[in-house]
Amino acid sequence: MKEDLTRRGFIRTGAAGGAALSWLSARRGPTVFAADSDKPALLGGTPVHKGGWLPWPQWREAWEPKMLEVYRSCKWFRGSGTHVTDFEAAYAQLLGARKCLATASGTTALIVSLHVMGVDAGDEVITSPYTFIATYNSILTTKALPVFADTDPATLTMDPASIESRITDRTRAIVPVHIFGMPCDMDPINAIAKKHKLAVIEDACQAWLAEYKGHKCGTIGDVGCFSFQESKHIPSGEGGAITSMSEELIDRCNAFHNCGRSIGSFKGKGSFTRGNNYRMMQPQAMLLLQQFEKLQKETAIRRETADYLTANLSKIPGITPVRLPENSRAVWHLYAFRYDAAQFNRLSRDRFMEALSAEGVPCSSVYSEQYYDGLLDEAIASRGFKRLWSEQRLRAYRESLGALKGNKQVCDTTVGITQNMLLASRSDIDHIIAAIQKLRTHSAALAK
C-alpha cells in the first residue's frame, strides 16, 4: 500500500466497495481459478475479487422510530431519561458482569478506570505496546508512565512472561489489551497482579463478547473498558462502557464520570469527590440497545469465518494465523496473520499488501512501533514529567523501548483485514484465500 493507513481509516477503506456483497453462496472449499486468469492484478491480471465489501457502520430502518422518539422527547442528557441506565443493565447482563457504567468513549472509560483504581501522577502502568494509541494516551493523561510489556508474536497480545521484569516500586496497575478482540492470557496476568498487589484494568475496547475460559472479557480483571466508536462491532459514533464484578468500583467510576456526584454505595454530600463529565447521552444508549441481537448474530458469523480462514491460510507457507489462549474465543475486530517474506521469494510485506489490495482484498499493517512516533518523547520532555521522574529514569525508560523485540517483530510482519469483510459470503472469503495463494505463486515476479 502506498501509504500507511490508521486502523479506523483502513476500516473505512475496506468498506468503501459498497453494498455489492452477496450473502447467497455457501461453498465448501476455496475457489480454484483457471491458469489464464492467474496473473496478479498488480502486474496487469484480473483481480480475484471484483465486488465490494459490506459497508460499515450499518443502519436499520427498524431503529428509526425509537431514535426519533428519543430526539423528539428533547431529553437527551443522561439524567433526563432511563435509556442510559437501561443500556447499562442490559450490557452487564450480556457480559455476565455485576454492573456496568456507560461513558462518552472508550478512552474516557480508561481514564475513569485508571483514576478509580488509584493511578496517579508519578505512577507507572504496565500495558501492551501493540494497541490503539488511546491506551497510551489515557495513561499519559493521568501523568503516569506507560511501561510496555513485550508482545508475544504468536498471539499479538501481552506476553505475561515479560511483565514482572517491568515492575518497579511505582507500578500501580496492569492494562492488558484484548487487541482485535483476541483475549489475553489472563490467568498468569492476574496471578502476577495479585502477587504484587496491582490493579488489573482490561482494555476490551475491541473485545465485545470475547471469552477467556468461560468468562467474558471485561469481567476478568478489576474493571473492563469498552468502546462503541463508529468502527466497532456495536457502534454509536462515540461511546464507551466500564464493567466489573464489583458494584462499589462501578459506583466510584459513576461518581468520577459525573462531576464527582454521590452515587450508590459511594456516598457523600453533593459533589464530594473529584470528577469530570464523561457521560453517555440518551440517543447513544438507545442506538446501542437496538443492536444487541445484531451483535450476537454477527459475532457468530465472524467466528465461523475466522475459523475457516485459519484452517485454510495455515496451509500456505509463509502465512501464520494468530494463536489464541486455551479455552478462549475471539470476536475478530480485525483478522490478522503474520507474513514471512522469506516464503514469498523475499517479496516485501508492503509490496505483498499492495498486491493483495489490487486483488480486491484491502489489507493493512495496522499498528507500527508507535512509541517512536513522538508521543512519548513529547511527554517525557514535558515540565510535568521531568518533575515527577529523574532525568536518569526517563532516559532509561526511553532506551528500554529497544528491548521490545517481540513487538517489533509483530509490527514488521502483521497483516490485517477488517471485521466487515468477515461477514461476507463463503465464496467471497474464498477469494481472500485464493488471492494470497495467487500472490505466493507469483511472488518472484512481484518481488522484481
Secondary structure, 3 states (H helix, E strand, C coil): CCCCCCHHHHHHHHCCCCCCCCCCCCCCCCCCCCHHHCCCHHHCCCCCCCCCCCCCCCCCHHHHHHHHHHHHHCCCCHHHCCHHHHHHHHHHHHHCCCEEEEECCHHHHHHHHHHHCCCCCCCEEEECCCCCCHHHHHHHHCCCEEEECCECCCCCCECHHHCHHHCCCCEEEEECECHHHCCCCHHHHHHHHHHHCCEEEEECCCCCCCEECCEECCCCCCEEEEECCCCCCCCCCCCEEEEECCHHHHHHHHHHHECCEEECCEEEEEECCCCCECCCCHHHHHHHHCCHHHHHHHHHHHHHHHHHHHHHHCCCCCEEECCCCCCEECCCCEEEEEECHHHHCCCCHHHHHHHHHHCCCCCECCCCCHHHCCHHHHHHCCHHHHHHCCHHHHHHHHHHHHHCHHHHHHHHHEEEEEHHHHHCCHHHHHHHHHHHHHHHHCHHHHHC
